[in-house]
Amino acid sequence: MVWLMAATNPVFKAAVPYYGGNIMTPWGAATQSPFDLTSGINCPILFHFGREDQSLYRLT
C-alpha cells in the first residue's frame, strides 16, 4: 500500500514500507501494478524486510 500511495500521491515526503510485498501484481480493478507506477515516486523510500521474508525474494 505504501508503494502505491507514494507513486500516486505527490504530497508524500517519505515512504517506509514494512514487510511490503505484492507490488508486481495489479490490485483490484487496476490495470497496472504498483511497481508499474514507480516513475511517479518523488520521495525517499526506506524498506524493511526480514532475512527470510519471501517478499524480498520475489523482488530480486
PyMOL Python script that loads the backbone (N, CA, C, O; Angstrom):
from pymol import cmd

cmd.read_pdbstr("""\
ATOM      1  N   MET A   1       0.825  -1.187   0.000  1.00  0.00           N
ATOM      2  CA  MET A   1       0.000   0.000   0.000  1.00  0.00           C
ATOM      3  C   MET A   1       0.875   1.258   0.000  1.00  0.00           C
ATOM      4  O   MET A   1       0.557   2.243  -0.667  1.00  0.00           O
ATOM      5  N   VAL A   2       1.976   1.216   0.752  1.00  0.00           N
ATOM      6  CA  VAL A   2       2.859   2.385   0.836  1.00  0.00           C
ATOM      7  C   VAL A   2       3.436   2.734  -0.542  1.00  0.00           C
ATOM      8  O   VAL A   2       3.474   3.903  -0.927  1.00  0.00           O
ATOM      9  N   TRP A   3       3.881   1.721  -1.271  1.00  0.00           N
ATOM     10  CA  TRP A   3       4.454   1.960  -2.608  1.00  0.00           C
ATOM     11  C   TRP A   3       3.411   2.605  -3.521  1.00  0.00           C
ATOM     12  O   TRP A   3       3.703   3.585  -4.205  1.00  0.00           O
ATOM     13  N   LEU A   4       2.212   2.060  -3.530  1.00  0.00           N
ATOM     14  CA  LEU A   4       1.135   2.576  -4.370  1.00  0.00           C
ATOM     15  C   LEU A   4       0.805   4.024  -4.019  1.00  0.00           C
ATOM     16  O   LEU A   4       0.641   4.855  -4.912  1.00  0.00           O
ATOM     17  N   MET A   5       0.706   4.331  -2.732  1.00  0.00           N
ATOM     18  CA  MET A   5       0.385   5.697  -2.325  1.00  0.00           C
ATOM     19  C   MET A   5       1.509   6.669  -2.694  1.00  0.00           C
ATOM     20  O   MET A   5       1.243   7.780  -3.154  1.00  0.00           O
ATOM     21  N   ALA A   6       2.758   6.256  -2.495  1.00  0.00           N
ATOM     22  CA  ALA A   6       3.887   7.134  -2.850  1.00  0.00           C
ATOM     23  C   ALA A   6       3.945   7.376  -4.355  1.00  0.00           C
ATOM     24  O   ALA A   6       4.354   8.449  -4.798  1.00  0.00           O
ATOM     25  N   ALA A   7       3.538   6.386  -5.134  1.00  0.00           N
ATOM     26  CA  ALA A   7       3.587   6.501  -6.595  1.00  0.00           C
ATOM     27  C   ALA A   7       2.451   7.336  -7.165  1.00  0.00           C
ATOM     28  O   ALA A   7       2.556   7.837  -8.284  1.00  0.00           O
ATOM     29  N   THR A   8       1.373   7.491  -6.418  1.00  0.00           N
ATOM     30  CA  THR A   8       0.199   8.177  -6.962  1.00  0.00           C
ATOM     31  C   THR A   8      -0.177   9.459  -6.228  1.00  0.00           C
ATOM     32  O   THR A   8      -1.134  10.131  -6.613  1.00  0.00           O
ATOM     33  N   ASN A   9       0.569   9.809  -5.170  1.00  0.00           N
ATOM     34  CA  ASN A   9       0.231  10.998  -4.400  1.00  0.00           C
ATOM     35  C   ASN A   9       1.490  11.835  -4.165  1.00  0.00           C
ATOM     36  O   ASN A   9       2.355  11.419  -3.395  1.00  0.00           O
ATOM     37  N   PRO A  10       1.619  12.997  -4.801  1.00  0.00           N
ATOM     38  CA  PRO A  10       2.831  13.803  -4.692  1.00  0.00           C
ATOM     39  C   PRO A  10       3.016  14.483  -3.336  1.00  0.00           C
ATOM     40  O   PRO A  10       4.042  15.123  -3.109  1.00  0.00           O
ATOM     41  N   VAL A  11       2.053  14.358  -2.439  1.00  0.00           N
ATOM     42  CA  VAL A  11       2.130  15.001  -1.129  1.00  0.00           C
ATOM     43  C   VAL A  11       3.158  14.321  -0.218  1.00  0.00           C
ATOM     44  O   VAL A  11       3.693  14.967   0.683  1.00  0.00           O
ATOM     45  N   PHE A  12       3.444  13.043  -0.431  1.00  0.00           N
ATOM     46  CA  PHE A  12       4.345  12.301   0.447  1.00  0.00           C
ATOM     47  C   PHE A  12       5.763  12.868   0.396  1.00  0.00           C
ATOM     48  O   PHE A  12       6.281  13.168  -0.679  1.00  0.00           O
ATOM     49  N   LYS A  13       6.382  13.010   1.559  1.00  0.00           N
ATOM     50  CA  LYS A  13       7.763  13.487   1.682  1.00  0.00           C
ATOM     51  C   LYS A  13       8.725  12.320   1.898  1.00  0.00           C
ATOM     52  O   LYS A  13       9.926  12.463   1.672  1.00  0.00           O
ATOM     53  N   ALA A  14       8.213  11.171   2.331  1.00  0.00           N
ATOM     54  CA  ALA A  14       8.989   9.948   2.540  1.00  0.00           C
ATOM     55  C   ALA A  14       8.003   8.792   2.638  1.00  0.00           C
ATOM     56  O   ALA A  14       6.829   8.989   2.950  1.00  0.00           O
ATOM     57  N   ALA A  15       8.489   7.594   2.372  1.00  0.00           N
ATOM     58  CA  ALA A  15       7.637   6.399   2.466  1.00  0.00           C
ATOM     59  C   ALA A  15       8.456   5.274   3.087  1.00  0.00           C
ATOM     60  O   ALA A  15       9.631   5.102   2.764  1.00  0.00           O
ATOM     61  N   VAL A  16       7.832   4.508   3.980  1.00  0.00           N
ATOM     62  CA  VAL A  16       8.540   3.432   4.668  1.00  0.00           C
ATOM     63  C   VAL A  16       7.674   2.176   4.688  1.00  0.00           C
ATOM     64  O   VAL A  16       6.900   1.979   5.625  1.00  0.00           O
ATOM     65  N   PRO A  17       7.793   1.317   3.662  1.00  0.00           N
ATOM     66  CA  PRO A  17       7.074   0.043   3.696  1.00  0.00           C
ATOM     67  C   PRO A  17       7.736  -0.901   4.705  1.00  0.00           C
ATOM     68  O   PRO A  17       8.961  -1.019   4.736  1.00  0.00           O
ATOM     69  N   TYR A  18       6.952  -1.550   5.501  1.00  0.00           N
ATOM     70  CA  TYR A  18       7.433  -2.514   6.484  1.00  0.00           C
ATOM     71  C   TYR A  18       6.934  -3.885   6.056  1.00  0.00           C
ATOM     72  O   TYR A  18       5.741  -4.175   6.149  1.00  0.00           O
ATOM     73  N   TYR A  19       7.831  -4.710   5.597  1.00  0.00           N
ATOM     74  CA  TYR A  19       7.492  -6.019   5.034  1.00  0.00           C
ATOM     75  C   TYR A  19       6.526  -5.868   3.863  1.00  0.00           C
ATOM     76  O   TYR A  19       5.556  -6.619   3.752  1.00  0.00           O
ATOM     77  N   GLY A  20       6.785  -4.918   3.008  1.00  0.00           N
ATOM     78  CA  GLY A  20       5.932  -4.707   1.842  1.00  0.00           C
ATOM     79  C   GLY A  20       6.085  -5.834   0.825  1.00  0.00           C
ATOM     80  O   GLY A  20       7.127  -6.487   0.766  1.00  0.00           O
ATOM     81  N   GLY A  21       5.082  -6.050   0.056  1.00  0.00           N
ATOM     82  CA  GLY A  21       5.131  -7.087  -0.966  1.00  0.00           C
ATOM     83  C   GLY A  21       3.993  -6.927  -1.942  1.00  0.00           C
ATOM     84  O   GLY A  21       3.185  -6.006  -1.820  1.00  0.00           O
ATOM     85  N   ASN A  22       3.925  -7.806  -2.897  1.00  0.00           N
ATOM     86  CA  ASN A  22       2.858  -7.820  -3.907  1.00  0.00           C
ATOM     87  C   ASN A  22       2.792  -6.527  -4.716  1.00  0.00           C
ATOM     88  O   ASN A  22       1.709  -6.090  -5.104  1.00  0.00           O
ATOM     89  N   ILE A  23       3.953  -5.914  -4.970  1.00  0.00           N
ATOM     90  CA  ILE A  23       3.931  -4.688  -5.769  1.00  0.00           C
ATOM     91  C   ILE A  23       4.021  -4.983  -7.260  1.00  0.00           C
ATOM     92  O   ILE A  23       3.904  -4.068  -8.075  1.00  0.00           O
ATOM     93  N   MET A  24       4.225  -6.234  -7.629  1.00  0.00           N
ATOM     94  CA  MET A  24       4.348  -6.595  -9.044  1.00  0.00           C
ATOM     95  C   MET A  24       3.014  -6.992  -9.675  1.00  0.00           C
ATOM     96  O   MET A  24       2.952  -7.221 -10.883  1.00  0.00           O
ATOM     97  N   THR A  25       1.960  -7.077  -8.891  1.00  0.00           N
ATOM     98  CA  THR A  25       0.659  -7.542  -9.362  1.00  0.00           C
ATOM     99  C   THR A  25      -0.374  -6.426  -9.246  1.00  0.00           C
ATOM    100  O   THR A  25      -0.454  -5.780  -8.201  1.00  0.00           O
ATOM    101  N   PRO A  26      -1.174  -6.177 -10.299  1.00  0.00           N
ATOM    102  CA  PRO A  26      -2.247  -5.179 -10.187  1.00  0.00           C
ATOM    103  C   PRO A  26      -3.240  -5.558  -9.086  1.00  0.00           C
ATOM    104  O   PRO A  26      -3.537  -6.736  -8.886  1.00  0.00           O
ATOM    105  N   TRP A  27      -3.740  -4.567  -8.388  1.00  0.00           N
ATOM    106  CA  TRP A  27      -4.692  -4.786  -7.295  1.00  0.00           C
ATOM    107  C   TRP A  27      -6.093  -4.415  -7.757  1.00  0.00           C
ATOM    108  O   TRP A  27      -6.273  -3.422  -8.461  1.00  0.00           O
ATOM    109  N   GLY A  28      -7.069  -5.193  -7.373  1.00  0.00           N
ATOM    110  CA  GLY A  28      -8.463  -4.895  -7.691  1.00  0.00           C
ATOM    111  C   GLY A  28      -8.687  -4.763  -9.184  1.00  0.00           C
ATOM    112  O   GLY A  28      -8.276  -5.629  -9.958  1.00  0.00           O
ATOM    113  N   ALA A  29      -9.337  -3.681  -9.593  1.00  0.00           N
ATOM    114  CA  ALA A  29      -9.657  -3.462 -11.000  1.00  0.00           C
ATOM    115  C   ALA A  29      -8.544  -2.723 -11.747  1.00  0.00           C
ATOM    116  O   ALA A  29      -8.699  -2.405 -12.926  1.00  0.00           O
ATOM    117  N   ALA A  30      -7.428  -2.450 -11.073  1.00  0.00           N
ATOM    118  CA  ALA A  30      -6.320  -1.721 -11.708  1.00  0.00           C
ATOM    119  C   ALA A  30      -5.718  -2.526 -12.852  1.00  0.00           C
ATOM    120  O   ALA A  30      -5.706  -3.756 -12.819  1.00  0.00           O
ATOM    121  N   THR A  31      -5.222  -1.825 -13.858  1.00  0.00           N
ATOM    122  CA  THR A  31      -4.560  -2.488 -14.984  1.00  0.00           C
ATOM    123  C   THR A  31      -3.050  -2.451 -14.838  1.00  0.00           C
ATOM    124  O   THR A  31      -2.340  -3.175 -15.537  1.00  0.00           O
ATOM    125  N   GLN A  32      -2.550  -1.612 -13.934  1.00  0.00           N
ATOM    126  CA  GLN A  32      -1.112  -1.518 -13.692  1.00  0.00           C
ATOM    127  C   GLN A  32      -0.816  -1.926 -12.250  1.00  0.00           C
ATOM    128  O   GLN A  32      -1.612  -1.690 -11.341  1.00  0.00           O
ATOM    129  N   SER A  33       0.338  -2.539 -12.070  1.00  0.00           N
ATOM    130  CA  SER A  33       0.764  -2.899 -10.716  1.00  0.00           C
ATOM    131  C   SER A  33       1.359  -1.663 -10.038  1.00  0.00           C
ATOM    132  O   SER A  33       1.714  -0.703 -10.722  1.00  0.00           O
ATOM    133  N   PRO A  34       1.473  -1.670  -8.708  1.00  0.00           N
ATOM    134  CA  PRO A  34       2.167  -0.563  -8.050  1.00  0.00           C
ATOM    135  C   PRO A  34       3.579  -0.371  -8.601  1.00  0.00           C
ATOM    136  O   PRO A  34       4.042   0.763  -8.725  1.00  0.00           O
ATOM    137  N   PHE A  35       4.265  -1.462  -8.932  1.00  0.00           N
ATOM    138  CA  PHE A  35       5.608  -1.351  -9.491  1.00  0.00           C
ATOM    139  C   PHE A  35       5.602  -0.622 -10.831  1.00  0.00           C
ATOM    140  O   PHE A  35       6.527   0.136 -11.120  1.00  0.00           O
ATOM    141  N   ASP A  36       4.580  -0.837 -11.648  1.00  0.00           N
ATOM    142  CA  ASP A  36       4.462  -0.148 -12.938  1.00  0.00           C
ATOM    143  C   ASP A  36       4.364   1.371 -12.766  1.00  0.00           C
ATOM    144  O   ASP A  36       4.672   2.122 -13.692  1.00  0.00           O
ATOM    145  N   LEU A  37       3.941   1.817 -11.601  1.00  0.00           N
ATOM    146  CA  LEU A  37       3.746   3.241 -11.335  1.00  0.00           C
ATOM    147  C   LEU A  37       4.958   3.884 -10.657  1.00  0.00           C
ATOM    148  O   LEU A  37       4.884   5.028 -10.208  1.00  0.00           O
ATOM    149  N   THR A  38       6.061   3.159 -10.584  1.00  0.00           N
ATOM    150  CA  THR A  38       7.258   3.600  -9.867  1.00  0.00           C
ATOM    151  C   THR A  38       7.742   4.975 -10.298  1.00  0.00           C
ATOM    152  O   THR A  38       8.222   5.737  -9.460  1.00  0.00           O
ATOM    153  N   SER A  39       7.635   5.311 -11.554  1.00  0.00           N
ATOM    154  CA  SER A  39       8.130   6.608 -12.031  1.00  0.00           C
ATOM    155  C   SER A  39       7.429   7.779 -11.354  1.00  0.00           C
ATOM    156  O   SER A  39       7.932   8.902 -11.403  1.00  0.00           O
ATOM    157  N   GLY A  40       6.285   7.547 -10.726  1.00  0.00           N
ATOM    158  CA  GLY A  40       5.572   8.609 -10.024  1.00  0.00           C
ATOM    159  C   GLY A  40       6.087   8.862  -8.618  1.00  0.00           C
ATOM    160  O   GLY A  40       5.625   9.794  -7.959  1.00  0.00           O
ATOM    161  N   ILE A  41       7.031   8.059  -8.137  1.00  0.00           N
ATOM    162  CA  ILE A  41       7.561   8.241  -6.781  1.00  0.00           C
ATOM    163  C   ILE A  41       8.594   9.363  -6.788  1.00  0.00           C
ATOM    164  O   ILE A  41       9.584   9.309  -7.518  1.00  0.00           O
ATOM    165  N   ASN A  42       8.347  10.374  -5.968  1.00  0.00           N
ATOM    166  CA  ASN A  42       9.231  11.540  -5.889  1.00  0.00           C
ATOM    167  C   ASN A  42       9.729  11.785  -4.474  1.00  0.00           C
ATOM    168  O   ASN A  42      10.049  12.916  -4.109  1.00  0.00           O
ATOM    169  N   CYS A  43       9.794  10.723  -3.678  1.00  0.00           N
ATOM    170  CA  CYS A  43      10.245  10.866  -2.304  1.00  0.00           C
ATOM    171  C   CYS A  43      11.174   9.705  -1.954  1.00  0.00           C
ATOM    172  O   CYS A  43      11.136   8.666  -2.614  1.00  0.00           O
ATOM    173  N   PRO A  44      12.007   9.867  -0.927  1.00  0.00           N
ATOM    174  CA  PRO A  44      12.853   8.759  -0.495  1.00  0.00           C
ATOM    175  C   PRO A  44      12.004   7.615   0.053  1.00  0.00           C
ATOM    176  O   PRO A  44      10.931   7.840   0.613  1.00  0.00           O
ATOM    177  N   ILE A  45      12.497   6.382  -0.115  1.00  0.00           N
ATOM    178  CA  ILE A  45      11.812   5.205   0.416  1.00  0.00           C
ATOM    179  C   ILE A  45      12.814   4.388   1.226  1.00  0.00           C
ATOM    180  O   ILE A  45      13.923   4.118   0.766  1.00  0.00           O
ATOM    181  N   LEU A  46      12.414   3.998   2.430  1.00  0.00           N
ATOM    182  CA  LEU A  46      13.218   3.141   3.290  1.00  0.00           C
ATOM    183  C   LEU A  46      12.460   1.831   3.452  1.00  0.00           C
ATOM    184  O   LEU A  46      11.327   1.822   3.934  1.00  0.00           O
ATOM    185  N   PHE A  47      13.084   0.719   3.050  1.00  0.00           N
ATOM    186  CA  PHE A  47      12.437  -0.592   3.114  1.00  0.00           C
ATOM    187  C   PHE A  47      12.854  -1.348   4.362  1.00  0.00           C
ATOM    188  O   PHE A  47      13.977  -1.200   4.843  1.00  0.00           O
ATOM    189  N   HIS A  48      11.948  -2.157   4.881  1.00  0.00           N
ATOM    190  CA  HIS A  48      12.234  -3.062   5.997  1.00  0.00           C
ATOM    191  C   HIS A  48      11.802  -4.464   5.590  1.00  0.00           C
ATOM    192  O   HIS A  48      10.626  -4.708   5.317  1.00  0.00           O
ATOM    193  N   PHE A  49      12.766  -5.385   5.551  1.00  0.00           N
ATOM    194  CA  PHE A  49      12.476  -6.784   5.251  1.00  0.00           C
ATOM    195  C   PHE A  49      13.213  -7.658   6.248  1.00  0.00           C
ATOM    196  O   PHE A  49      14.272  -7.285   6.752  1.00  0.00           O
ATOM    197  N   GLY A  50      12.647  -8.828   6.529  1.00  0.00           N
ATOM    198  CA  GLY A  50      13.330  -9.810   7.352  1.00  0.00           C
ATOM    199  C   GLY A  50      14.242 -10.664   6.494  1.00  0.00           C
ATOM    200  O   GLY A  50      14.055 -10.762   5.281  1.00  0.00           O
ATOM    201  N   ARG A  51      15.212 -11.271   7.114  1.00  0.00           N
ATOM    202  CA  ARG A  51      16.189 -12.093   6.391  1.00  0.00           C
ATOM    203  C   ARG A  51      15.526 -13.171   5.547  1.00  0.00           C
ATOM    204  O   ARG A  51      15.980 -13.445   4.437  1.00  0.00           O
ATOM    205  N   GLU A  52      14.480 -13.777   6.042  1.00  0.00           N
ATOM    206  CA  GLU A  52      13.838 -14.881   5.327  1.00  0.00           C
ATOM    207  C   GLU A  52      12.466 -14.503   4.772  1.00  0.00           C
ATOM    208  O   GLU A  52      11.634 -15.375   4.520  1.00  0.00           O
ATOM    209  N   ASP A  53      12.238 -13.239   4.587  1.00  0.00           N
ATOM    210  CA  ASP A  53      10.959 -12.749   4.062  1.00  0.00           C
ATOM    211  C   ASP A  53      10.821 -13.133   2.596  1.00  0.00           C
ATOM    212  O   ASP A  53      11.672 -12.774   1.782  1.00  0.00           O
ATOM    213  N   GLN A  54       9.778 -13.847   2.253  1.00  0.00           N
ATOM    214  CA  GLN A  54       9.557 -14.293   0.875  1.00  0.00           C
ATOM    215  C   GLN A  54       9.280 -13.137  -0.079  1.00  0.00           C
ATOM    216  O   GLN A  54       9.540 -13.267  -1.275  1.00  0.00           O
ATOM    217  N   SER A  55       8.764 -12.013   0.407  1.00  0.00           N
ATOM    218  CA  SER A  55       8.520 -10.854  -0.450  1.00  0.00           C
ATOM    219  C   SER A  55       9.819 -10.319  -1.025  1.00  0.00           C
ATOM    220  O   SER A  55       9.854  -9.884  -2.176  1.00  0.00           O
ATOM    221  N   LEU A  56      10.879 -10.346  -0.247  1.00  0.00           N
ATOM    222  CA  LEU A  56      12.162  -9.861  -0.718  1.00  0.00           C
ATOM    223  C   LEU A  56      12.645 -10.692  -1.900  1.00  0.00           C
ATOM    224  O   LEU A  56      13.155 -10.149  -2.880  1.00  0.00           O
ATOM    225  N   TYR A  57      12.486 -11.991  -1.808  1.00  0.00           N
ATOM    226  CA  TYR A  57      12.969 -12.863  -2.873  1.00  0.00           C
ATOM    227  C   TYR A  57      12.177 -12.656  -4.169  1.00  0.00           C
ATOM    228  O   TYR A  57      12.725 -12.862  -5.252  1.00  0.00           O
ATOM    229  N   ARG A  58      10.929 -12.262  -4.086  1.00  0.00           N
ATOM    230  CA  ARG A  58      10.130 -12.014  -5.288  1.00  0.00           C
ATOM    231  C   ARG A  58      10.557 -10.728  -5.974  1.00  0.00           C
ATOM    232  O   ARG A  58      10.319 -10.579  -7.172  1.00  0.00           O
ATOM    233  N   LEU A  59      11.178  -9.795  -5.266  1.00  0.00           N
ATOM    234  CA  LEU A  59      11.594  -8.536  -5.859  1.00  0.00           C
ATOM    235  C   LEU A  59      12.932  -8.635  -6.560  1.00  0.00           C
ATOM    236  O   LEU A  59      13.254  -7.784  -7.389  1.00  0.00           O
ATOM    237  N   THR A  60      13.713  -9.640  -6.251  1.00  0.00           N
ATOM    238  CA  THR A  60      15.047  -9.743  -6.834  1.00  0.00           C
ATOM    239  C   THR A  60      15.068 -10.679  -8.026  1.00  0.00           C
ATOM    240  O   THR A  60      16.119 -10.879  -8.635  1.00  0.00           O
TER     241      THR A  60
END
""", "prot")
cmd.dss("prot")
cmd.show_as("cartoon", "prot")
cmd.util.cbc("prot")
cmd.orient("prot")
